[in-house]
Amino acid sequence: MTITDQATAIREGEELDVAAVTAFLGDALGGLDGPLEIRQYPSGFSNLTYAVRAGKQEMVLRRPPFGKKARTAHDMGREFKILSALYPVFPYCPKPLAYTEDESIMGCSFYVMEKISGVILRKDLPPGLSLGPKDARRLCENMIDLQQRLHALDYASIGLADFGKPEGYVKRQVEGWSRRYRDARTPDVPDFEDVMAWLDRHQPPDTPRPGIIHNDYKFDNMVLNPEDPTAIIGILDWEMATIGDPLMDLGASISYWVDRDDPQEAQLMRMMPSIIDGMMTRKELVALYAEKSGIDVGNFDFYFAFGLFRLAVIAQQIYYRFYHGQTKDKRFIQLGFAVGLLDTRARMVMDGGGF
């Protein structure tokens, strides 16, 4: 039994043209070690991720999902650009190998990167892996330390000065995600109008310390060392990365985090093993980030509420595709229910429930 992440058979309707991908990679990489084998990583709800093997060469291919997509989402070129700039100074991201906008290959742009082999944590610890309380806490500390180190990078010096606009970032996010939710709303989910109005009223000013933010920084986007699962060796899924307010990134991370004493409705949404003994609470994680970064977190209720709302929008955009028959992935049927739970949780924060 292995504790490392494994690819499986490709889902129906998400197959790739092996011959076309082989021809592209052969040209882009100057040849392949053998016949191409493609399998799919079954987890994740956004961009599709495939394991590509050619002899001893192991790579990962990323492409947008099939069906309707948000206009500015799933920009493969943008994701490839940040990996290319970051990898020399932040080698926790995968090494980018090849990118193309030639839609004749698979109907969309896509890119290929080196594979980082290791453990990826999902809802529960994989069979064969155990984390004692001290190790669980150490993993949390390493997670926050690495996030803060990413935020502190000099993004201009590595060619990313034009990768985002930190001025007015929070305002654009509130307005943009509100618009996306309204565009993707289906009749069977809450309207979120009260939440969107609250976020609009409680926006903080621009941060004086903008940085590179991942925007989906959580356990299942981290690769852990199989020999020491407290050590993070890779950060995946850079599709939403930009330059902005670091606390928006932390708020997005904390919105996924379920504490051991959270109510049952929150436990139903748990996606990570954040409730095992030794895992830090949301409050402890935020306090540790403040200690390491020196950034004031006094207004963190806004960032947490926004993180919950943003998570609801992401879930709803995916659920929209299932609702309208644009994907057959049966995992998506549960997301409409999740949107309702996130509405409840955001309202609790608005009413003084805190994070």
FIMAR-658593 format. One record per residue: x, y, z of N, C-alpha, C, CB in turn. Coordinates in steps of 0.05 Angstrom, whole numbers, padded with zeros to 5 digits, always signed. Last residue first. Glycine has a CB too. Layout:
<sites>
XYZXYZXYZXYZ...
</sites>
This chain:
<sites>
-00276+00680+00275-00263+00658+00260-00252+00637+00278-00242+00669+00243-00342+00708+00291-00313+00707+00290-00302+00683+00274-00301+00707+00318-00395+00719+00301-00385+00693+00308-00355+00690+00306-00397+00673+00291-00421+00765+00287-00402+00766+00309-00391+00740+00317-00415+00779+00332-00451+00761+00242-00465+00766+00267-00447+00765+00291-00487+00745+00270-00414+00747+00204-00426+00773+00202-00439+00781+00228-00446+00775+00179-00407+00693+00218-00385+00712+00222-00396+00740+00222-00364+00708+00199-00458+00674+00204-00449+00672+00232-00426+00691+00237-00440+00642+00238-00457+00682+00149-00475+00698+00165-00468+00697+00195-00504+00688+00161-00421+00642+00134-00414+00670+00130-00432+00688+00147-00417+00678+00100-00451+00596+00147-00426+00602+00161-00418+00631+00158-00404+00584+00152-00493+00599+00110-00499+00599+00139-00474+00607+00155-00508+00571+00148-00465+00596+00062-00481+00620+00067-00487+00622+00097-00508+00618+00052-00445+00545+00067-00426+00568+00068-00441+00594+00072-00410+00569+00042-00491+00515+00061-00477+00514+00086-00458+00538+00089-00462+00488+00089-00503+00526+00006-00521+00534+00027-00508+00535+00055-00545+00515+00028-00459+00502-00018-00463+00531-00021-00482+00541+00001-00474+00538-00049-00467+00448-00007-00445+00462+00006-00448+00492+00004-00418+00454-00008-00510+00437-00041-00514+00436-00013-00492+00451+00002-00515+00406-00003-00483+00442-00089-00505+00460-00084-00511+00461-00054-00530+00451-00100-00446+00399-00086-00436+00427-00083-00458+00447-00079-00420+00435-00107-00462+00348-00097-00462+00356-00069-00455+00386-00065-00442+00340-00054-00454+00341-00151-00481+00343-00142-00483+00354-00113-00496+00317-00144-00401+00330-00164-00410+00358-00163-00438+00362-00153-00408+00370-00191-00390+00277-00168-00382+00290-00144-00394+00318-00141-00351+00292-00143-00404+00261-00219-00425+00260-00199-00417+00272-00172-00433+00231-00194-00391+00289-00278-00377+00283-00253-00397+00284-00230-00353+00302-00248-00409+00305-00326-00421+00281-00315-00409+00273-00288-00419+00258-00335-00423+00372-00345-00404+00353-00336-00420+00329-00324-00385+00365-00314-00466+00401-00362-00441+00405-00377-00419+00387-00367-00432+00434-00375-00517+00404-00339-00510+00380-00355-00484+00383-00370-00531+00374-00373-00529+00445-00305-00537+00448-00334-00526+00426-00352-00526+00475-00344-00508+00426-00258-00537+00432-00259-00546+00433-00288-00543+00459-00245-00453+00425-00270-00467+00400-00265-00497+00404-00269-00462+00389-00237-00443+00480-00275-00437+00462-00297-00451+00436-00295-00406+00457-00299-00457+00498-00224-00471+00508-00248-00467+00489-00271-00462+00536-00255-00417+00476-00192-00444+00464-00191-00461+00473-00215-00458+00472-00165-00377+00512-00204-00374+00484-00212-00401+00471-00213-00355+00469-00193-00398+00559-00183-00390+00558-00211-00387+00530-00221-00363+00574-00215-00404+00542-00129-00428+00548-00146-00421+00548-00176-00440+00574-00138-00352+00538-00111-00369+00515-00111-00393+00518-00130-00379+00509-00083-00337+00592-00118-00322+00571-00132-00340+00546-00134-00296+00565-00118-00373+00616-00082-00374+00623-00110-00360+00601-00127-00361+00650-00115-00357+00594-00033-00384+00589-00043-00386+00595-00073-00404+00605-00027-00306+00617-00029-00308+00588-00031-00336+00580-00042-00303+00574-00004-00322+00669-00022-00307+00662-00046-00308+00632-00051-00278+00672-00043-00346+00665+00029-00362+00673+00006-00348+00664-00020-00367+00703+00006-00301+00651+00060-00324+00633+00059-00341+00639+00034-00341+00635+00084-00269+00697+00052-00260+00670+00044-00282+00650+00041-00239+00660+00064-00301+00736+00075-00297+00736+00047-00287+00709+00037-00277+00758+00039-00297+00719+00128-00323+00719+00116-00320+00720+00085-00340+00743+00125-00241+00727+00135-00253+00700+00138-00280+00699+00124-00256+00693+00168-00236+00782+00127-00222+00764+00110-00233+00735+00111-00192+00764+00117-00269+00802+00169-00275+00808+00141-00262+00787+00123-00266+00836+00133-00241+00783+00214-00269+00773+00209-00277+00779+00180-00289+00787+00228-00194+00811+00219-00193+00786+00204-00221+00774+00199-00177+00766+00218-00173+00859+00237-00198+00859+00221-00202+00833+00207-00197+00882+00201-00125+00848+00262-00147+00857+00278-00174+00857+00263-00142+00884+00289-00075+00832+00245-00098+00816+00237-00123+00823+00252-00091+00786+00242-00018+00864+00220-00041+00866+00238-00065+00850+00228-00049+00896+00241+00042+00828+00209+00018+00841+00197-00005+00841+00217+00009+00827+00171+00086+00799+00222+00084+00826+00233+00060+00842+00222+00109+00841+00228+00094+00746+00207+00094+00767+00186+00095+00795+00198+00070+00764+00169+00093+00715+00254+00115+00711+00234+00117+00735+00215+00110+00686+00219+00047+00733+00280+00073+00733+00294+00096+00732+00274+00075+00710+00314+00007+00723+00242+00012+00751+00251+00040+00753+00264-00010+00760+00271+00010+00667+00240+00017+00683+00217+00023+00712+00225-00007+00683+00196-00007+00655+00292+00020+00648+00284+00028+00664+00259+00022+00618+00278-00060+00674+00290-00041+00686+00309-00012+00680+00301-00047+00676+00337-00081+00638+00252-00080+00667+00246-00060+00681+00264-00108+00679+00248-00075+00590+00280-00062+00593+00254-00059+00623+00247-00078+00579+00232-00108+00599+00325-00080+00595+00328-00064+00599+00302-00074+00567+00339-00158+00602+00300-00148+00625+00315-00118+00623+00319-00162+00626+00343-00164+00551+00277-00163+00575+00260-00150+00598+00275-00191+00583+00250-00118+00507+00314-00144+00518+00308-00141+00542+00288-00159+00527+00333-00072+00455+00295-00078+00481+00306-00107+00490+00298-00058+00502+00297-00071+00386+00311-00075+00407+00291-00083+00433+00305-00097+00398+00271-00072+00353+00356-00048+00368+00350-00051+00389+00329-00026+00350+00342-00116+00304+00331-00102+00315+00354-00076+00329+00346-00096+00293+00375-00153+00326+00273-00137+00306+00288-00122+00320+00310-00118+00290+00269-00179+00362+00241-00190+00357+00268-00174+00336+00284-00219+00348+00265-00161+00367+00190-00155+00389+00208-00165+00384+00237-00166+00415+00198-00155+00336+00142-00154+00324+00169-00147+00344+00190-00134+00301+00169-00204+00367+00098-00177+00362+00106-00177+00350+00134-00160+00389+00106-00256+00381+00089-00241+00371+00066-00213+00363+00073-00241+00391+00043-00319+00387+00118-00291+00383+00122-00278+00370+00098-00286+00367+00148-00373+00395+00118-00358+00407+00096-00328+00402+00098-00363+00436+00095-00392+00373+00164-00401+00361+00139-00385+00371+00115-00430+00366+00135-00374+00409+00202-00360+00383+00200-00368+00369+00174-00367+00365+00223-00412+00449+00198-00385+00455+00189-00370+00428+00185-00370+00473+00209-00455+00423+00221-00458+00432+00193-00430+00439+00181-00476+00456+00191-00438+00414+00274-00441+00392+00255-00442+00401+00226-00465+00376+00262-00390+00465+00296-00416+00451+00295-00417+00431+00272-00438+00472+00292-00321+00454+00318-00341+00467+00301-00367+00451+00301-00330+00469+00272-00281+00430+00347-00305+00437+00362-00325+00453+00345-00299+00453+00386-00239+00424+00311-00251+00400+00324-00277+00406+00337-00232+00389+00344-00248+00466+00252-00237+00460+00279-00252+00436+00291-00240+00485+00298-00232+00468+00186-00253+00460+00204-00240+00453+00231-00270+00437+00193-00214+00512+00134-00205+00498+00159-00228+00493+00178-00183+00515+00173-00225+00542+00091-00227+00513+00088-00224+00498+00114-00206+00504+00068-00215+00593+00109-00243+00586+00102-00246+00556+00098-00252+00601+00078-00160+00597+00112-00175+00592+00137-00204+00584+00131-00174+00616+00155-00148+00609+00058-00138+00584+00071-00155+00577+00095-00109+00587+00078-00172+00659+00052-00180+00637+00035-00172+00610+00047-00168+00640+00007-00142+00687+00090-00171+00684+00094-00182+00661+00077-00186+00709+00088-00092+00687+00066-00096+00673+00091-00125+00668+00096-00083+00689+00114-00105+00719+00022-00096+00692+00018-00099+00676+00043-00066+00692+00009-00118+00766+00047-00138+00754+00031-00131+00724+00025-00142+00769+00004-00070+00779+00070-00091+00769+00088-00115+00758+00072-00101+00792+00106-00039+00798+00027-00033+00772+00039-00056+00761+00057-00008+00773+00054-00067+00828-00028-00067+00830+00001-00061+00802+00013-00094+00841+00012-00029+00814-00088-00051+00826-00073-00046+00826-00043-00076+00811-00079-00018+00784-00148-00006+00802-00129-00029+00816-00114+00013+00823-00143-00037+00714-00155-00035+00741-00164-00019+00757-00144-00064+00754-00168-00065+00649-00171-00044+00666-00159-00044+00694-00171-00017+00653-00162-00099+00612-00191-00111+00637-00181-00091+00655-00168-00133+00630-00161-00067+00568-00207-00084+00581-00227-00096+00608-00217-00106+00563-00234-00031+00535-00182-00026+00563-00181-00044+00580-00199+00003+00568-00189-00026+00477-00160-00050+00493-00168-00046+00523-00164-00074+00483-00151+00021+00462-00105+00008+00458-00131-00014+00478-00136-00003+00430-00133+00082+00458-00074+00057+00472-00074+00045+00471-00102+00060+00503-00064+00125+00412-00039+00113+00423-00064+00087+00437-00058+00109+00401-00084+00142+00394+00009+00162+00395-00012+00151+00407-00038+00173+00367-00018+00137+00402+00077+00124+00408+00052+00145+00411+00031+00107+00434+00055+00141+00356+00130+00157+00373+00112+00142+00377+00085+00185+00361+00106+00114+00319+00157+00112+00346+00168+00125+00366+00149+00123+00348+00196+00126+00269+00136+00102+00283+00127+00096+00310+00139+00079+00266+00132+00180+00244+00116+00174+00262+00138+00150+00279+00130+00199+00281+00144+00177+00211+00072+00195+00203+00095+00191+00220+00119+00224+00204+00086+00145+00238+00037+00135+00212+00048+00152+00203+00071+00136+00191+00026+00133+00306+00042+00154+00286+00040+00145+00260+00052+00179+00297+00055+00074+00330+00009+00090+00325+00033+00111+00304+00028+00072+00317+00057+00047+00381-00028+00059+00355-00030+00078+00352-00006+00074+00351-00057-00016+00416-00028+00012+00413-00018+00021+00385-00021+00014+00422+00012-00068+00420-00037-00051+00432-00057-00022+00432-00048-00060+00460-00063-00092+00400+00007-00093+00383-00017-00080+00396-00041-00121+00376-00023-00083+00441+00046-00068+00416+00047-00069+00401+00021-00080+00399+00069-00077+00505+00012-00089+00487+00032-00076+00460+00028-00120+00485+00028-00088+00561-00022-00067+00549-00006-00079+00532+00016-00048+00571+00006-00106+00592-00063-00119+00566-00058-00100+00549-00042-00127+00552-00085-00078+00640-00067-00107+00641-00069-00121+00614-00068-00114+00654-00094-00025+00658-00066-00032+00634-00081-00062+00632-00086-00023+00610-00065+00005+00721-00076-00014+00705-00061-00023+00682-00078-00038+00722-00051+00059+00763-00068+00048+00741-00084+00030+00724-00067+00071+00724-00096+00037+00825-00036+00056+00803-00042+00043+00783-00061+00065+00789-00017+00035+00889-00002+00025+00869-00021+00046+00848-00027+00016+00883-00047+00031+00924+00047+00051+00903+00042+00040+00882+00023+00060+00889+00069-00009+00958+00059+00017+00970+00053+00038+00950+00045+00027+00987+00076-00073+00943+00030-00050+00935+00047-00025+00950+00039-00045+00904+00045-00127+00988+00027-00106+00973+00013-00083+00967+00033-00095+00989-00010-00177+00980+00080-00161+00995+00060-00140+00978+00048-00148+01020+00074-00231+00931+00082-00208+00945+00094-00194+00961+00072-00188+00924+00106-00302+00931+00077-00276+00928+00064-00254+00943+00078-00278+00938+00035-00355+00930+00094-00333+00925+00114-00306+00922+00101-00340+00901+00130-00392+00935+00053-00391+00956+00074-00366+00954+00091-00415+00954+00091-00384+00888+00023-00379+00914+00010-00376+00936+00031-00402+00921-00009-00400+00850+00060-00372+00851+00051-00365+00878+00038-00366+00828+00031-00454+00862+00062-00438+00864+00086-00408+00866+00078-00442+00840+00105-00470+00849+00010-00473+00877+00019-00456+00881+00044-00503+00883+00026-00460+00794+00009-00446+00812-00010-00447+00841-00001-00456+00809-00038-00497+00777+00048-00469+00773+00052-00452+00792+00034-00461+00743+00045-00546+00791+00023-00538+00803+00049-00509+00800+00054-00554+00790+00072-00544+00758-00023-00544+00787-00026-00536+00801+00000-00571+00796-00035-00546+00703-00028-00522+00715-00017-00522+00745-00018-00497+00704-00031-00586+00669-00046-00578+00691-00063-00553+00706-00054-00601+00711-00066-00579+00596-00042-00584+00623-00031-00574+00645-00049-00571+00626-00003-00603+00552-00096-00583+00561-00076-00590+00588-00066-00554+00560-00089-00635+00538-00140-00636+00521-00116-00616+00529-00094-00633+00493-00123-00628+00566-00188-00651+00572-00171-00652+00558-00144-00676+00565-00186-00558+00587-00190-00580+00570-00199-00603+00574-00180-00571+00540-00201-00509+00635-00208-00529+00626-00189-00550+00608-00204-00543+00649-00175-00470+00658-00238-00470+00628-00237-00493+00618-00219-00444+00618-00226-00476+00712-00233-00476+00701-00260-00480+00670-00259-00450+00707-00274-00471+00720-00178-00497+00726-00191-00498+00713-00219-00501+00756-00193-00417+00706-00173-00438+00690-00160-00465+00695-00174-00439+00697-00130-00391+00745-00203-00389+00717-00211-00411+00700-00198-00361+00705-00204-00403+00790-00173-00413+00788-00200-00412+00759-00210-00397+00805-00220-00374+00778-00127-00403+00782-00125-00415+00779-00153-00410+00810-00114-00322+00777-00147-00334+00752-00138-00364+00754-00134-00321+00743-00112-00317+00832-00160-00315+00812-00180-00327+00785-00172-00286+00807-00186-00325+00861-00112-00342+00866-00134-00341+00843-00155-00334+00892-00148-00283+00838-00081-00311+00838-00071-00330+00841-00095-00316+00860-00050-00239+00849-00114-00246+00821-00107-00275+00820-00098-00228+00810-00085-00237+00904-00117-00242+00888-00141-00250+00860-00135-00216+00888-00159-00226+00914-00062-00251+00924-00075-00257+00908-00100-00248+00954-00081-00175+00891-00057-00198+00880-00042-00224+00889-00054-00196+00890-00012-00143+00923-00094-00147+00894-00097-00171+00884-00082-00122+00879-00086-00128+00975-00096-00156+00969-00101-00162+00939-00103-00166+00983-00126-00064+00957-00117-00081+00980-00110-00111+00973-00116-00073+01006-00125-00041+00911-00139-00048+00911-00111-00066+00935-00102-00023+00912-00095-00051+00878-00194-00053+00906-00187-00061+00908-00157-00074+00922-00205-00005+00831-00224-00029+00838-00211-00028+00868-00204-00033+00821-00185+00041+00826-00254+00024+00803-00251-00002+00808-00237+00040+00781-00236+00080+00863-00261+00055+00867-00275+00036+00844-00273+00061+00873-00304+00122+00843-00231+00111+00869-00223+00084+00874-00237+00131+00891-00230+00151+00797-00237+00122+00794-00234+00109+00821-00225+00115+00773-00213+00206+00791-00239+00192+00796-00264+00162+00794-00262+00200+00777-00283+00232+00788-00192+00231+00764-00208+00213+00766-00232+00222+00740-00190+00226+00838-00168+00253+00830-00176+00254+00804-00192+00270+00826-00151+00172+00840-00154+00182+00856-00176+00209+00847-00186+00184+00886-00167+00167+00807-00109+00156+00798-00134+00166+00815-00158+00125+00799-00133+00202+00785-00061+00203+00810-00076+00193+00804-00105+00232+00823-00077+00163+00748-00013+00181+00749-00036+00180+00776-00050+00175+00727-00056+00125+00744+00027+00147+00763+00031+00167+00765+00008+00163+00755+00056+00090+00704+00012+00081+00731+00013+00103+00751+00014+00062+00735+00036+00124+00659+00021+00115+00666-00006+00106+00695-00007+00092+00647-00015+00128+00661+00076+00152+00665+00060+00145+00672+00031+00170+00640+00061+00076+00650+00091+00087+00676+00097+00112+00682+00081+00093+00679+00127+00074+00596+00074+00056+00616+00063+00066+00644+00067+00027+00613+00075+00112+00573+00107+00117+00574+00078+00098+00594+00065+00112+00546+00066+00088+00580+00158+00115+00591+00152+00119+00594+00122+00137+00574+00165+00041+00550+00153+00039+00579+00156+00066+00592+00150+00031+00586+00185+00064+00498+00147+00045+00509+00128+00044+00539+00129+00018+00496+00132+00094+00492+00194+00108+00493+00168+00090+00505+00146+00118+00465+00160+00052+00490+00231+00072+00511+00233+00087+00514+00206+00092+00505+00256+00026+00443+00214+00012+00468+00213+00032+00492+00214-00007+00471+00237+00067+00406+00225+00058+00410+00198+00043+00436+00195+00040+00386+00189+00069+00410+00281+00093+00419+00265+00085+00423+00236+00115+00398+00267+00020+00388+00295+00025+00416+00300+00049+00427+00283+00031+00421+00330+00030+00336+00278+00008+00351+00267+00012+00381+00271-00019+00341+00279+00073+00321+00312+00077+00323+00283+00055+00339+00269+00078+00295+00270+00047+00322+00361+00070+00340+00356+00075+00343+00326+00095+00329+00370+00006+00282+00354-00001+00310+00360+00023+00330+00354-00009+00313+00389+00025+00240+00297+00020+00245+00325+00015+00275+00330+00044+00236+00342-00002+00214+00241+00011+00238+00251+00004+00241+00281+00002+00263+00235+00005+00160+00195-00005+00170+00221+00012+00195+00228-00003+00149+00243-00012+00123+00139+00001+00147+00149-00011+00155+00176-00001+00170+00129-00042+00079+00124-00013+00075+00126+00002+00099+00137-00002+00067+00100-00090+00114+00086-00082+00090+00100-00052+00086+00101-00096+00065+00088-00086+00186+00093-00086+00162+00077-00079+00138+00093-00067+00165+00053-00129+00224+00136-00102+00214+00130-00103+00189+00113-00086+00209+00156-00184+00255+00101-00173+00240+00123-00145+00231+00116-00190+00216+00131-00189+00291+00057-00206+00293+00080-00195+00279+00105-00233+00281+00074-00120+00294+00041-00147+00302+00033-00165+00301+00059-00159+00283+00011-00052+00307+00028-00073+00302+00048-00100+00311+00037-00067+00316+00074-00005+00274-00010-00024+00296-00010-00047+00289+00009-00035+00301-00039+00063+00257-00013+00037+00253+00000+00020+00278-00003+00041+00245+00030+00097+00254-00077+00095+00255-00048+00067+00250-00038+00105+00282-00038+00131+00281-00132+00119+00258-00119+00119+00261-00089+00135+00232-00127+00119+00327-00179+00130+00326-00151+00116+00303-00137+00126+00353-00136+00132+00328-00248+00116+00316-00226+00132+00318-00200+00109+00287-00232+00138+00386-00288+00150+00363-00275+00132+00353-00253+00178+00369-00265+00084+00403-00333+00104+00409-00313+00116+00384-00302+00092+00427-00290+00049+00432-00387+00060+00408-00375+00083+00416-00356+00071+00388-00397-00013+00463-00406+00016+00463-00401+00023+00437-00387+00024+00487-00385-00059+00489-00456-00052+00472-00434-00022+00474-00429-00061+00442-00439-00117+00515-00491-00089+00517-00483-00084+00498-00460-00081+00546-00476-00160+00471-00529-00155+00491-00508-00125+00494-00505-00169+00484-00481-00166+00427-00562-00188+00446-00561-00184+00468-00540-00213+00432-00555-00121+00396-00566-00142+00386-00549-00165+00407-00545-00131+00378-00522-00095+00415-00613-00085+00391-00599-00107+00379-00582-00061+00398-00582-00114+00462-00633-00118+00438-00650-00110+00413-00635-00101+00441-00675-00099+00504-00601-00124+00490-00594-00129+00466-00612-00147+00509-00595-00042+00525-00578-00051+00512-00602-00076+00494-00595-00029+00495-00615-00016+00546-00537-00042+00557-00541-00055+00545-00567-00041+00588-00544+00026+00510-00491+00017+00516-00518-00011+00528-00518+00018+00491-00535+00086+00495-00454+00059+00508-00455+00052+00513-00485+00059+00535-00439+00129+00458-00412+00120+00465-00439+00092+00476-00437+00121+00441-00458+00150+00458-00358+00164+00446-00380+00155+00456-00407+00161+00416-00379+00161+00484-00292+00145+00484-00317+00162+00474-00340+00134+00512-00323+00168+00451-00232+00184+00462-00254+00167+00461-00280+00211+00447-00258+00122+00468-00179+00133+00450-00199+00149+00464-00221+00111+00433-00211+00145+00503-00120+00127+00500-00142+00139+00482-00163+00120+00528-00155+00188+00505-00087+00166+00489-00078+00144+00486-00100+00154+00501-00053+00228+00541-00102+00227+00514-00115+00207+00495-00103+00254+00502-00113+00232+00600-00113+00213+00587-00094+00209+00558-00105+00186+00603-00092+00266+00617-00152+00270+00628-00125+00252+00615-00104+00264+00658-00126+00254+00589-00199+00283+00593-00192+00286+00603-00163+00295+00612-00211+00196+00589-00199+00211+00564-00194+00241+00570-00186+00211+00547-00219+00172+00638-00212+00175+00630-00185+00196+00608-00181+00149+00622-00173+00168+00642-00268+00182+00663-00253+00189+00654-00225+00164+00688-00251+00141+00596-00282+00167+00601-00295+00183+00622-00279+00163+00611-00324+00094+00601-00253+00112+00579-00247+00140+00585-00258+00101+00553-00258+00072+00645-00279+00081+00648-00251+00099+00625-00243+00056+00650-00233+00063+00624-00331+00081+00647-00327+00090+00649-00298+00067+00672-00335+00026+00584-00324+00052+00576-00333+00072+00599-00328+00052+00569-00363-00018+00615-00311-00008+00596-00291+00021+00588-00298-00026+00571-00289-00025+00642-00359-00019+00657-00335-00007+00639-00313-00045+00671-00324-00039+00601-00393-00015+00616-00398-00006+00632-00373-00019+00635-00421-00088+00582-00373-00064+00565-00371-00038+00581-00375-00066+00543-00392-00137+00605-00339-00118+00617-00357-00092+00601-00355-00113+00647-00351-00185+00596-00310-00172+00574-00324-00152+00584-00345-00192+00556-00337-00227+00655-00319-00217+00632-00304-00201+00614-00322-00240+00616-00291-00253+00696-00343-00225+00700-00336-00212+00677-00321-00224+00725-00318-00304+00673-00355-00288+00686-00376-00259+00689-00368-00300+00714-00381-00318+00607-00331-00318+00636-00326-00298+00649-00345-00311+00642-00297-00341+00559-00379-00321+00568-00359-00324+00598-00356-00293+00560-00368-00377+00502-00401-00376+00531-00397-00356+00538-00375-00403+00542-00391-00335+00444-00419-00360+00458-00413-00355+00487-00409-00374+00446-00389-00278+00416-00384-00296+00417-00407-00321+00432-00399-00303+00388-00417-00226+00454-00350-00248+00434-00351-00263+00437-00377-00267+00438-00327-00159+00465-00377-00184+00474-00366-00205+00452-00366-00194+00498-00381-00102+00424-00357-00119+00436-00378-00144+00446-00364-00125+00416-00401-00037+00399-00345-00060+00414-00334-00075+00427-00358-00051+00436-00314+00002+00342-00333-00010+00360-00353-00035+00373-00340-00018+00344-00379+00063+00322-00307+00035+00328-00301+00025+00348-00322+00032+00339-00272+00110+00267-00316+00102+00295-00318+00072+00297-00310+00106+00305-00347+00166+00227-00318+00140+00231-00305+00133+00260-00305+00140+00219-00276+00205+00184-00356+00196+00212-00353+00168+00212-00340+00196+00226-00380+00216+00132-00367+00223+00141-00340+00214+00170-00335+00252+00138-00335+00164+00126-00411+00187+00112-00400+00192+00121-00372+00212+00118-00418+00125+00175-00398+00138+00165-00422+00164+00152-00414+00143+00189-00443+00065+00195-00368+00090+00180-00366+00099+00171-00393+00086+00155-00348+00025+00240-00335+00036+00233-00362+00063+00219-00358+00039+00259-00380-00034+00252-00302-00007+00241-00299+00002+00231-00327-00007+00218-00278-00073+00312-00304-00068+00285-00314-00039+00277-00308-00073+00284-00345-00126+00352-00283-00098+00345-00279-00093+00316-00287-00089+00351-00250-00168+00407-00297-00164+00378-00298-00134+00372-00298-00177+00365-00323-00189+00459-00253-00174+00450-00276-00169+00420-00274-00147+00465-00278-00232+00437-00205-00229+00459-00224-00214+00449-00249-00215+00483-00211-00233+00401-00165-00258+00408-00177-00256+00429-00199-00277+00418-00155-00198+00343-00139-00199+00370-00149-00224+00376-00165-00175+00375-00167-00181+00275-00158-00190+00296-00140-00188+00323-00153-00173+00296-00114-00159+00240-00195-00188+00241-00192-00198+00264-00175-00198+00216-00182-00113+00248-00246-00116+00250-00217-00146+00256-00211-00098+00273-00206-00108+00200-00299-00120+00225-00288-00119+00224-00258-00149+00228-00298-00059+00181-00349-00080+00175-00329-00089+00201-00317-00070+00155-00308-00025+00161-00406-00038+00183-00392-00060+00172-00374-00051+00203-00413+00036+00146-00435+00014+00135-00419+00002+00158-00404+00023+00112-00400+00074+00142-00494+00060+00159-00474+00037+00144-00461+00050+00185-00487+00134+00104-00504+00106+00110-00510+00092+00125-00487+00091+00084-00516+00195+00140-00484+00179+00116-00492+00151+00124-00499+00179+00096-00469+00221+00187-00475+00235+00163-00469+00220+00137-00477+00241+00162-00439+00219+00237-00528+00207+00223-00505+00222+00197-00500+00177+00219-00508+00241+00301-00553+00239+00272-00553+00228+00262-00527+00267+00260-00558+00242+00355-00541+00264+00344-00556+00265+00314-00555+00290+00355-00545+00198+00377-00519+00218+00367-00500+00242+00355-00515+00206+00347-00481+00165+00392-00562+00172+00412-00542+00195+00403-00524+00147+00416-00524+00160+00344-00593+00173+00368-00604+00182+00387-00583+00153+00383-00622+00136+00310-00556+00161+00302-00569+00176+00326-00581+00155+00282-00591+00091+00338-00543+00112+00335-00523+00138+00327-00536+00104+00315-00501+00061+00334-00592+00068+00360-00580+00092+00358-00561+00044+00372-00566+00057+00279-00599+00071+00295-00619+00079+00321-00608+00052+00299-00644+00027+00265-00553+00054+00254-00557+00069+00271-00577+00051+00225-00568-00021+00292-00562-00004+00300-00539+00024+00290-00543-00016+00290-00512-00039+00263-00607-00034+00292-00609-00016+00302-00586-00060+00308-00609-00044+00212-00585-00026+00216-00608-00019+00246-00610-00039+00207-00634-00083+00219-00545-00056+00211-00538-00036+00216-00560-00055+00181-00531-00128+00263-00531-00118+00251-00555-00089+00244-00550-00122+00270-00580-00161+00249-00468-00144+00265-00485-00135+00249-00509-00119+00275-00469-00226+00248-00435-00203+00234-00448-00187+00254-00465-00213+00211-00465-00271+00261-00409-00248+00277-00403-00222+00265-00415-00245+00282-00373-00312+00224-00417-00316+00251-00427-00292+00270-00423-00340+00264-00415-00300+00188-00358-00314+00190-00384-00319+00219-00392-00341+00175-00382-00235+00197-00328-00264+00198-00327-00276+00200-00355-00274+00222-00310-00181+00151-00332-00192+00177-00340-00223+00176-00339-00182+00186-00367-00157+00116-00274-00168+00116-00301-00181+00143-00307-00188+00093-00305-00111+00153-00232-00129+00131-00238-00138+00133-00267-00153+00131-00219-00052+00169-00192-00071+00174-00214-00088+00149-00219-00057+00184-00240-00040+00179-00123-00039+00162-00146-00060+00171-00167-00044+00133-00138+00003+00203-00072-00020+00208-00089-00018+00192-00115-00023+00238-00095+00028+00155-00023+00031+00177-00042+00007+00179-00060+00057+00174-00059+00025+00111+00007+00011+00135+00018+00014+00159+00000+00023+00142+00046+00010+00045-00016+00026+00070-00017+00010+00093-00005+00034+00076-00047+00017-00024+00000+00000+00000+00000+00018+00025+00000-00019+00000+00025
</sites>
